[in-house]
């Protein structure tokens, strides 16, 4: 029996890695892998995140991987995160909490406006190339202050203008695509377009991530978190991913503004 299969079997019995005092849940098994990567596919990782957000929404989180056993496991075997995530640094978007994950589960890169510049892309490359993380998520959120500042052309001090520079193209595109939109509707369209922009920047500026996506070793998807509902809306891969992988420029996608705000329906 292959070691991975053996560990999965032992995990079902709650005996692997010295955690025989409790049952190890199926979604926790990747923590037992000692080889490169978490030992699960991108689709399996995505399902774990979906399920975690569903528990968060229902008010039934499990708070996994937060005890002494997990401390010892990650200290002794290193990190094998199931997903790498580029998220906004907004304090209302606690990534591990909204996906109900714990220590060593997510490789999180946080920056205002979830912009993908050199530091952020380099960090994601580490997760993809060195940690062999199968899933990469760009997570935007409602009421994003960084996108709002660019949308309102706010006068900003210090290093903030340079920090927000990658967002300007997304805001300009959202305006062009939604000439009659304003207020909250335009802001949401700009925030989602900014998710696409970050994904585009990642694929255009990172040879490592682009190669991983092209080879099917890495999956890159966008997501949008609603502050008022707690729900994560999954946007999927970049609509022009194939063109971006082939080296062609961006022709879209269009992000139409919604006429009225409605809570997003859970994706089936």
Helices and strands as residue ranges (DSSP letters): H 3-12, G 16-18, G 26-32, H 42-58, H 68-77, E 83-87, H 95-98, E 106-110, G 112-114, H 118-125, I 126-130, E 135-141, H 145-151, H 160-164, G 165-167, H 168-177, H 183-205, H 207-214, E 219-225, E 232-236, H 241-245
